[in-house]
Amino acid sequence: MIVGGIAYVATRNFSDYVLGGRRLGGAVAALSAGASDMSSWLLMALPGLVYMGGLRQIWASIGLVLGAYGCWRFLAKRLRIYSEVAKDSVTLPAYLDNRFRDNSKMIRFVAAIAVLVFFVFYVASGLYAAGILLSRTFQIEYTYALWWGAAIIMLYTTVGGFLAVSWTDFFQGNLMLICLLLAPFFAIQQIGGWDAGLNKLLMFHPDYLEVMKDLSFWKFVSLFSWGLGYFGMPHILVRFMAVKSVQEIPLARRVCMSWMTLSLIGAILVGIVGAIQFCDCPLDNHETVFMELSEQVFAPWIMGIILAAILSSSMCAIDSQMLAASSAMTEDFYHSMFRRKATQKELVWVGRVTVAVIALLGIYIAHEPRQSIMDLVAFAWAGLGATFGAAVVLSLFWKRTTRNGVVVGMLCGGVTVLVWEFLGWSSLVYEIFPGTIASYLGVVITSLLDKPPSSEILQEFEKVKTLARTS
């Protein structure tokens, strides 16, 4: 809340509120991007998956690392430059709108709907995790815990905006990394060391360490394709747009990839140590393995720090997602379509109210959770990645891309994910894979059938290409 108050003083206009005035340093942008990406998936869902399914679950982590590196290596610099050249765009939908001179506002409309639908489920997953943690820790009903967690996160996000979110993510990201690395190290020492622990585990689960055990081709594709989501995540890509200069991006890339790799290794180790600890007494909820393991082996004061790290993982994601959804609804829906002459102060307050509305919708979904954290995250990740990924990549690197191509591609990606989930085909292959293919085909085919972009759009594309090459 102190950080939120400081950020409130530093927020002077809507650009500050949703993009921090493009003043983020490389390290802050890196950890903010990583922490807002990993969320409760890192400290609850991933350890739970490894605990339940063994080392074959690491392929999702490898796909995520490759996807994140690809974004930082190929997208970050060009998106930072292009978003500023294209009328100083402050949101991802605004960038696409300005990039293609979309006077019809169809891009913003489709993007705003997709952001609202999929981000609400993303926020719900984080609130669900926060509710479980607070309920277990303070021995209160889940409903009360859910509302308390949402109120805390909503308050500092609505007050401080992007700067509060980024600064808190920086500190919380460091806390998450420290706990993920130290917890399995100390836990395995109390269990008796790796040799004794693994021997015990293999007595109960002989194939636990086999990375390809029962892994069909489509299951492998499903796990590996998680990395595709990075190319279409508005709350992650906006960090590229917020870096204060392209010269900061190489540092940010190194910091983010180091943090991410070490954090994923720590989460996998937590799952393995948890499987050793509980191999003879399985947990009722596999996604609480980090908490259960910590309670078994740590003193209460250390357990308190670990619980703070788990809560931080939820907060990092929820605040970024609520702000990204609020930014899209305020700038790309309210300002663009209804109140073109709205003042900066009005837009900031509309953004704050929208954050509260997004939080309430997330609470409604998480109030009686029928799905696991993993299921909610997977659906939202697939929807956003498939909707925006192809549009962003091709808008940056293929000058023949047209406005109609982007609209059709976004619709193809988002609708494919919704249909795939509705028909229950997620068990065959993760919906982000067919959704991404459909989106790319939609953009490419429609653009080729459409009339070529105007000379003004082509000149701007070449200008950005030159700037990216020389900077």
ROLUMVEX-54010 format. One record per residue (C-alpha): residue in three letters; x negated, z negated, y negated. Coordinates in pm, 1 decimal, always signed. Each point is the difference from the previous one (the first is absolute). Layout:
  rest         x         z         y
   ala         X         Z         Y
...
//
This chain:
  rest         x         z         y
   met      +0.0      +0.0      +0.0
   ile    -296.2     -63.1    -231.6
   val    -128.4    +350.8     +72.1
   gly    +349.4    +135.7     -62.4
   gly      +8.4    -172.2    -339.7
   ile    -338.6    +142.5     -99.5
   ala    +109.4    +346.9    +108.8
   tyr    +322.3     -40.6    -201.1
   val    -205.7     -46.0    -317.3
   ala    -211.0    +307.3     +85.7
   thr    +308.1    +218.7     +63.9
   arg     +87.4    +185.1    -318.6
   asn    +195.2    +305.3    +120.7
   phe    +151.6    +161.6    +308.6
   ser    -329.3    +166.0     +96.2
   asp    -162.3    -344.4      +8.8
   tyr    +288.0    -135.9    +206.8
   val      -8.6    +269.0    +272.6
   leu    -363.3    +121.3     -13.9
   gly    -199.6    -267.4    -180.3
   gly     -86.3    +245.1    -276.8
   arg    -245.8    +169.9    +239.2
   arg    -242.3    -289.8     -48.3
   leu     -72.7    -111.2    +358.0
   gly    -361.8     -42.0    +102.5
   gly    -118.8    +148.6    +327.4
   ala     -16.2    -325.3    +201.0
   val    +341.2    -121.6    -117.2
   ala    +158.7    +338.7     +71.7
   ala    -160.8      +7.4    +345.5
   leu    +111.5    -343.4    +116.2
   ser    +337.5     +41.4    -165.1
   ala     +55.2    +326.7    +188.4
   gly    -118.0    -148.0    +328.7
   ala    +190.7    -327.2     -26.8
   ser    +325.0    +162.5    -113.6
   asp     -33.1    +244.2    +289.6
   met     -67.3    -242.1    +284.8
   ser    +271.3    -258.5     -77.6
   ser    +134.9    -231.2    +268.5
   trp     -71.1    +283.1    +245.3
   leu    -366.3    -105.0      -8.3
   leu     +36.2    -373.3     +66.0
   met    +316.4      -7.7    +209.4
   ala    +102.3    +336.4    +147.9
   leu    -343.8    +138.4     +99.6
   pro    -128.8    -322.1    +164.4
   gly    +335.5     -16.9    +177.3
   leu     -33.1    +356.9    +127.9
   val    -353.0     -63.0    +132.2
   tyr    +110.0    -331.2    +151.9
   met    +285.4    +174.6    +183.1
   gly    -141.4    +344.6     +77.7
   gly    -375.6     -41.7     +26.9
   leu    -275.4    +211.0    -149.7
   arg    +190.8    +325.7     +28.0
   gln    +168.1    -103.8    -327.3
   ile    -325.9     +56.1    -190.7
   trp     +74.5    +372.9     -38.1
   ala    +245.4     -73.1    -280.2
   ser    -276.2    -188.2    -183.8
   ile    -244.5    +286.6     +46.0
   gly    +260.2    +244.9    -131.0
   leu     +59.6    -222.2    -303.4
   val    -371.2     -21.6     -81.5
   leu     -41.0    +378.1     +20.8
   gly    +312.9     +57.7    -208.2
   ala    -107.9    -244.8    -268.8
   tyr    -348.5    +152.0     -18.4
   gly    +148.1    +347.7     -29.6
   cys    +213.9    -112.2    -292.7
   trp    -286.0    -165.0    -186.9
   arg    -241.3    +284.6     +78.0
   phe    +217.0    +301.7     -75.2
   leu    +310.4    -106.4    -195.7
   ala    -104.2    -285.1    -228.7
   lys    -211.8    +186.8    -255.7
   arg    +223.1    +302.8     -31.8
   leu    +321.1    -206.7     -21.2
   arg    -155.9    -220.5    -269.8
   ile     -88.4    +307.9    -205.4
   tyr    +317.4    +199.0     +68.1
   ser    +237.8    -288.7     -76.0
   glu    -159.8     -40.9    -343.5
   val     -17.7    +373.3     -77.0
   ala    +365.6     +42.7    +105.4
   lys    +143.5    -175.3    -305.6
   asp    -160.4    -334.9     +85.5
   ser    +235.1     -61.9    +294.1
   val     +41.1    -368.8     +86.0
   thr    +183.3     +30.5    +335.3
   leu     -40.7    +227.7    +299.7
   pro    +340.5    +172.2     -48.3
   ala     -82.5     +47.6    -370.2
   tyr    -327.4    +166.6     +97.7
   leu    +178.7    +243.8    +233.1
   asp    +264.3     +69.5    -265.4
   asn    -257.1     +70.4    -273.0
   arg    -230.5    +190.4    +235.4
   phe    +272.9    +257.3     +73.7
   arg    +183.2      -8.3    -337.8
   asp    +324.0     -97.3    +174.8
   asn    +262.0     +26.6    -273.3
   ser    +277.5     -54.9    +254.3
   lys    -139.0    -349.3     +83.4
   met     +76.1     +67.8    +366.4
   ile    -345.0    -123.9    +108.0
   arg     +50.7    -332.8    -176.4
   phe    +350.1     -38.4    +142.3
   val    -103.2     +63.1    +362.5
   ala    -308.6    -219.7     -41.8
   ala    +196.4    -286.0    -153.9
   ile    +250.6      +0.6    +287.1
   ala    -278.5      +4.5    +260.4
   val    -187.7    -280.9    -175.7
   leu    +311.4    -214.8     -21.1
   val    +103.3     +50.4    +363.4
   phe    -336.8     -45.2    +168.1
   phe    -150.4    -261.7    -231.6
   val    +296.9    -231.5     +48.9
   phe     -82.0     -13.4    +372.5
   tyr    -368.3     -49.1     -82.6
   val     +83.0    -291.6    -231.0
   ala    +231.9    -143.9    +266.3
   ser    -285.0      -7.2    +254.4
   gly    -218.2    -203.0    -236.3
   leu    +280.7    -238.6     -92.1
   tyr     +75.7     -48.1    +369.8
   ala    -363.6     -96.8     +63.6
   ala      -6.9    -233.9    -300.6
   gly    +325.7    -160.8    +112.3
   ile    -131.7     -63.6    +351.4
   leu    -319.9    -153.3    -137.0
   leu    +167.3    -230.2    -251.0
   ser    +267.1    -100.8    +250.5
   arg    -256.3     -99.2    +262.6
   thr    -233.1    -169.5    -245.0
   phe    +248.7    -216.0    -190.7
   gln    +258.8     -40.7    +275.6
   ile    +283.4    +148.5    -205.6
   glu    +269.1    +247.6     +92.3
   tyr    -105.7    +364.3      +5.0
   thr    +259.3     +95.3    -263.7
   tyr    -133.5    -251.6    -253.6
   ala    -357.8     +99.7     +78.1
   leu     +87.8    +366.5     -53.7
   trp    +148.5     -68.0    -344.1
   trp    -291.3    -221.7    -107.9
   gly    -256.8    +259.7    +103.8
   ala    +187.4    +280.9    -173.0
   ala     +43.0    -204.5    -319.0
   ile    -372.4     -76.9     -29.1
   ile    -109.1    +360.6     +49.7
   met    +276.8    +145.5    -214.8
   leu     -76.7    -232.6    -291.1
   tyr    -368.3     +80.9     -52.9
   thr     +60.0    +370.3     +71.4
   thr    +280.5     +32.5    -254.0
   val    -198.4    -194.6    -260.6
   gly    -347.0    +149.9     +38.3
   gly     +60.1    +346.9    +144.2
   phe    -284.3    +216.3    +130.6
   leu    -284.3    -211.8    -136.9
   ala    +136.9    -317.8    +159.1
   val     +50.9    +180.9    +329.3
   ser    -351.4    +150.0      -0.1
   trp    -182.1    -317.3    -105.2
   thr    +182.0    -218.5    +253.5
   asp     -57.8    +260.8    +271.0
   phe    -374.2     -18.2     -72.3
   phe     -19.5    -374.6     +62.0
   gln    +246.3      +2.1    +287.5
   gly    -185.3    +285.9    +168.1
   asn    -320.1    -203.4      +3.5
   leu    +182.7    -299.5    +146.6
   met    +152.6    +215.7    +273.4
   leu    -340.1    +144.5     +95.5
   ile    -169.7    -339.7     +19.0
   cys    +269.6    -148.1    +222.8
   leu     +16.2    +303.8    +228.6
   leu    -375.2     -12.2     +60.4
   leu     -44.8    -376.6     +32.1
   ala    +314.0     -88.6    +198.5
   pro     -83.0    +188.6    +324.3
   phe    -365.6    -109.7     -21.5
   phe     +79.4    -371.8      -8.3
   ala    +293.6     +35.3    +239.9
   ile    -208.2    +163.8    +272.6
   gln    -262.4    -273.4     -32.3
   gln    +261.7    -265.0     +74.0
   ile    +132.0    +201.6    +291.8
   gly    -348.0      +7.9    +155.1
   gly    -161.5    +324.6    -113.9
   trp     +68.1    +368.6     +57.5
   asp    -121.4     +16.4    +360.3
   ala    +216.6    -285.8    +118.9
   gly    +295.0    +114.5    -208.4
   leu      -4.5    +360.7    +117.8
   asn     -43.3    -103.6    +363.3
   lys    +309.9    -218.3     -32.5
   leu    +195.1    +280.2    -170.1
   leu     -91.8    +261.8    +260.1
   met    +123.1    -225.7    +277.6
   phe    +349.8     +26.2    -147.7
   his     -23.1    +353.4    -149.6
   pro    -267.6    +204.2    +183.5
   asp     +56.4    +315.0    -209.9
   tyr     +16.3    -172.8    -340.3
   leu    -329.0    +147.7    -129.4
   glu     +67.7    +358.9    +113.0
   val     +57.2    +202.3    -319.1
   met    +164.1    +294.3    +180.3
   lys    +211.0    -192.4    +251.8
   asp    +350.8    +152.9     +37.6
   leu     -59.6    +194.8    -320.7
   ser    +179.6    +332.6     +18.2
   phe     -85.0    +288.3    -230.8
   trp    +302.3     -61.5    -224.2
   lys     -61.3    -374.8     -11.3
   phe    -354.8     +73.2    -113.6
   val    +132.3    +239.8    -264.5
   ser    +249.6    -263.0    -114.3
   leu    -267.8    -265.0     -48.6
   phe    -257.0    +232.7    -155.5
   ser    +249.8    +159.9    -239.5
   trp     +40.1    -324.8    -195.4
   gly    -283.7    +128.9    -216.1
   leu    +220.8    +282.9    -129.7
   gly    +202.3    -250.1    -199.4
   tyr    -272.5     -65.6    -255.3
   phe     +36.4    +342.7    -156.9
   gly    +355.9     -77.7    -111.1
   met      +6.4    -371.2     -89.0
   pro    +104.7     -33.4    -367.9
   his    -118.3    -362.1     -31.0
   ile    -345.2     +95.0    +133.9
   leu     -43.9    +335.0    -174.9
   val     +91.0    -158.2    -333.4
   arg    -323.2    -204.0     +27.0
   phe    -195.0    +326.7     -14.9
   met    +190.6     +89.2    -315.5
   ala     -71.2    -343.1    -154.8
   val    -380.7      -1.5     +39.2
   lys    -154.6      +0.3    -346.2
   ser    -230.7    +296.2     +73.8
   val     -90.0    +234.1    +285.2
   gln    -350.3    -149.3      -4.4
   glu    +149.7    -320.4    +143.5
   ile    +146.5    +174.5    +304.4
   pro    -314.7     +12.3    +223.9
   leu     -44.6    -377.1     -43.5
   ala    +369.7     -56.1     +65.4
   arg     -16.4    +211.3    +315.2
   arg    -293.5    -196.8    +141.3
   val    +156.9    -335.9     -80.3
   cys    +341.6     +94.4    +139.0
   met    -130.0    +152.3    +321.8
   ser    -231.8    -294.9     +65.1
   trp    +282.5    -247.5     -61.2
   met    +243.4    +196.7    +211.6
   thr    -234.2     +50.9    +296.1
   leu    -103.1    -365.4     +13.1
   ser    +359.5    -118.2     -39.8
   leu    +126.1    +219.9    +284.4
   ile    -281.7    -119.4    +224.5
   gly     +93.6    -359.5     -83.3
   ala    +368.9     +62.8     +74.8
   ile     -84.4    +160.2    +335.5
   leu    -224.0    -295.4     +88.9
   val    +282.3    -239.4     -89.0
   gly    +224.3    +184.2    +245.2
   ile    -263.3     -14.4    +275.0
   val     -73.6    -370.7     -52.0
   gly    +372.5     -69.0     -12.3
   ala     +43.3    +179.1    +334.2
   ile    -275.4    -219.4    +144.6
   gln    +151.8    -319.4    -136.8
   phe    +356.6     +73.9    +110.3
   cys     -54.5    +214.1    +310.9
   asp    +156.5    -271.3    +220.6
   cys    +280.3     -95.4    -243.7
   pro    +134.7    +308.8    -181.5
   leu    +138.6     -35.1    -352.6
   asp    +366.8     +51.1     -77.3
   asn     -83.6    +209.5    -308.0
   his    -322.1    +197.9     +40.0
   glu     -22.5     +63.7    -375.5
   thr     -70.0    -370.5     -63.2
   val    -317.4      +2.3    +210.5
   phe    -228.7     -57.5    -302.9
   met    +199.6    -306.2    -105.3
   glu     +29.7    -138.3    +352.6
   leu    -370.0     +51.6     +69.0
   ser    -101.1    -166.5    -325.1
   glu    +221.3    -301.9     +69.0
   gln    -165.1     -41.2    +339.3
   val    -362.0      +1.7    -115.4
   phe     -22.7     -97.9    -369.1
   ala     +33.8    -318.1    -199.4
   pro    +307.1     -13.2    -229.5
   trp    -192.7     +67.6    -322.1
   ile    -153.7    +316.1    +147.7
   met    +339.5     +98.8    +137.7
   gly    +136.4     -24.7    -354.6
   ile    -254.8    +254.3    -123.7
   ile     +85.1    +237.1    +285.0
   leu    +371.7     -29.5     -74.6
   ala     -78.2     +81.3    -363.1
   ala    -183.2    +311.9    +117.6
   ile    +297.5    +108.9    +211.6
   leu    +235.2     -55.9    -293.4
   ser    -244.3    +193.5    -219.9
   ser     +21.7    +298.7    +231.9
   ser    +376.5     +12.0     -50.2
   met     -24.2     -54.1    -374.4
   cys    -259.2    +275.5     -47.3
   ala    +228.4    +256.1    +154.3
   ile    +334.3    -115.4    -134.2
   asp    -106.1     -17.5    -364.3
   ser    -155.9    +348.3      +9.7
   gln    +298.2    +149.0    +179.0
   met    +254.8    -159.4    -231.4
   leu    -194.8    +120.8    -301.8
   ala     -40.2    +353.7    +138.3
   ala    +371.6     +21.4     +75.2
   ser     +85.1    -144.9    -341.0
   ser    -231.4    +247.0    -174.5
   ala    +159.6    +296.3    +175.2
   met    +354.4    -112.4     -72.4
   thr     -78.6     -85.5    -365.1
   glu    -221.2    +292.6    -101.1
   asp    +121.5    +271.2    +235.7
   phe    +369.9     -81.7      +5.9
   tyr    +109.3    -213.1    -296.6
   his    -240.6    +132.4    -265.3
   ser     -18.3    +359.0    +117.8
   met    +370.0     +58.9     +62.7
   phe    +198.2    -246.5    -211.1
   arg    -201.9    -152.0    -285.4
   arg    -263.2    +243.8    -116.5
   lys     -26.6    -183.0    -333.8
   ala     -36.5    -347.1    +152.0
   thr    -262.0    -216.8    -170.0
   gln    -306.3    -129.5    +182.3
   lys    +137.4    -354.6     -16.5
   glu    +331.1    +112.4    +151.4
   leu    -176.9    +177.2    +286.5
   val    -208.5    -308.5     +76.3
   trp    +311.1    -216.5     +21.7
   val    +186.9    +257.3    +208.6
   gly    -300.9      +0.1    +233.0
   arg     +15.7    -377.9     +28.3
   val    +370.4      +1.7     +80.4
   thr     -56.1    +271.7    +259.4
   val    -266.1    -212.7    +170.3
   ala    +260.9    -273.1     +39.1
   val    +253.9    +246.3    +143.2
   ile    -254.3    +134.9    +252.4
   ala     -79.8    -357.3    +104.4
   leu    +368.4     -79.4     +54.8
   leu     +47.5    +309.1    +216.4
   gly    -306.3     -99.5    +202.2
   ile    +140.6    -351.4     +44.1
   tyr    +326.8    +147.1    +126.1
   ile    -179.3    +198.8    +272.5
   ala    -232.4    -289.7     +93.3
   his    +280.1    -259.7      -5.9
   glu     +91.5     +64.8    +363.1
   pro    -297.2    +198.3    +132.9
   arg     +84.6    +211.3    +302.1
   gln    -340.3    +165.4     +14.6
   ser    -358.1    -121.5     +12.1
   ile    -238.4     +17.0    -295.0
   met    -171.1    +288.6    +177.5
   asp    +320.9    +200.2     +33.5
   leu     +90.9     -38.3    -368.7
   val    -352.0     +88.1    -117.3
   ala     -21.8    +298.9    +234.5
   phe    +328.2    +147.6    -125.5
   ala     -85.9     -43.2    -368.8
   trp    -358.2    +124.7     +48.3
   ala    +121.6    +311.8    +179.6
   gly    +270.6     +73.1    -255.7
   leu    -227.3     -22.9    -304.0
   gly    -293.8    +174.6    +166.1
   ala    +209.7    +291.9    +124.6
   thr    +190.7     +36.2    -327.9
   phe    -293.5      +3.7    -241.2
   gly    -312.3     +79.9    +204.9
   ala     +23.3    +377.4     +20.0
   ala    +127.9     +28.2    -359.4
   val    -294.1    -198.7    -137.8
   val    -272.6    +167.0    +207.2
   leu    +117.4    +356.1     -60.0
   ser     +69.3     -61.6    -370.5
   leu    -363.6    -104.6     -39.7
   phe    -167.8    +267.4    +211.0
   trp    +226.4    +306.6     +34.5
   lys     +75.0    +178.5    -324.2
   arg    +275.4    +212.2    +160.2
   thr    +217.0    -310.8     +45.6
   thr    +328.4     +24.9    -189.3
   arg    +262.3    -243.6    -122.5
   asn    +257.0    +119.2    +252.5
   gly    -257.3     -35.3    +274.8
   val     -62.6    -363.1     -93.3
   val    +372.7     -82.5     -11.6
   val     +66.3    +161.2    +339.9
   gly    -309.3    -159.2    +151.6
   met     +96.9    -348.0    -119.4
   leu    +351.9     +42.3    +136.4
   cys    -125.5    +133.2    +334.2
   gly    -240.7    -290.3     +43.9
   gly    +238.2    -277.5     -99.2
   val    +301.6    +136.5    +187.7
   thr    -204.3     +59.9    +316.6
   val    -109.0    -365.2      +1.9
   leu    +357.9    -120.4     -52.4
   val    +139.2    +225.3    +274.5
   trp    -282.8     -84.8    +238.9
   glu     +63.0    -372.5     -47.1
   phe    +378.4     +36.9     +24.0
   leu     -21.0    +193.8    +327.1
   gly    -240.3    -254.2    +149.5
   trp    -281.1    +246.9     +57.2
   ser    -263.6    -238.0    -139.2
   ser     -73.8    -106.4    +356.5
   leu    -112.4    +356.5     +74.6
   val    -230.6     +46.2    -298.9
   tyr     -35.5    -187.0    -328.9
   glu    +226.0    +166.3    -256.0
   ile    -274.5     +45.9    -261.3
   phe    -153.3    +275.6    +215.3
   pro    +300.7    +237.5     +16.5
   gly     +98.7    -103.7    -353.2
   thr    -339.3    +100.6    -141.5
   ile      -0.6    +331.6    +185.8
   ala    +350.3     +77.7    -127.5
   ser    -102.9     -87.0    -354.7
   tyr    -307.9    +225.3      +2.3
   leu    +199.3    +287.2    +146.1
   gly    +270.3     -50.0    -260.9
   val    -247.2      +9.9    -289.7
   val    -203.8    +295.6    +128.1
   ile    +284.5    +225.4    +116.1
   thr    +216.6     -59.3    -306.9
   ser    -294.1     +46.7    -238.6
   leu     -95.7    +330.6    +161.7
   leu    +358.9    +124.1     -22.5
   asp     +31.3    -123.1    -358.5
   lys    -133.8    +179.5    -305.0
   pro    -360.8     -90.7     -92.6
   pro     -66.6    -286.7    -246.1
   ser     -24.4     +84.8    -368.6
   ser    -331.8     +79.4    -166.1
   glu     +17.7    -333.4    -185.6
   ile     +21.3    -195.5    +327.2
   leu    -281.3    +204.9    +155.3
   gln    -225.8     -53.2    -302.0
   glu     +58.1    -374.4     +14.8
   phe     -80.9      +2.0    +372.0
   glu    -330.6    +178.2     -63.7
   lys     -79.1    -241.8    -282.8
   val     +45.6    -300.4    +228.9
   lys    -202.0    +168.6    +272.6
   thr    -288.4     +50.0    -244.4
   leu     +20.6    -357.4    -129.3
   ala      -1.2    -137.3    +355.2
   arg    -305.6    +208.3     +89.3
   thr    -201.7     -95.1    -307.6
   ser     +93.2    -368.3     -33.6
//
